[in-house]
């Protein structure tokens, strides 16, 4: 399972964190406007993608990145 971080090309301060099994398809969907939460800030570039063999660990890491401290971590390291 992939945990990924997208950054808006036109609005560089905008980031999106997601979870998927098919990273290429999912990024294409974001850039095609198929996600309500990301269509306004298209196009998106994948900044980070991390593979987890354990789906539960992937879900926990994605959830963490969506918290305040996780967003701070992302800005500092990604």
Secondary structure, DSSP 4 states (H G I P E B T S, - for coil): -EEEEEEESSSTT-EEEEEES-HHHHHHHHHTT--TTTGGG--EEEEEEEE-SSHHHHHHHHHHHTSHHHHHHHHHH-
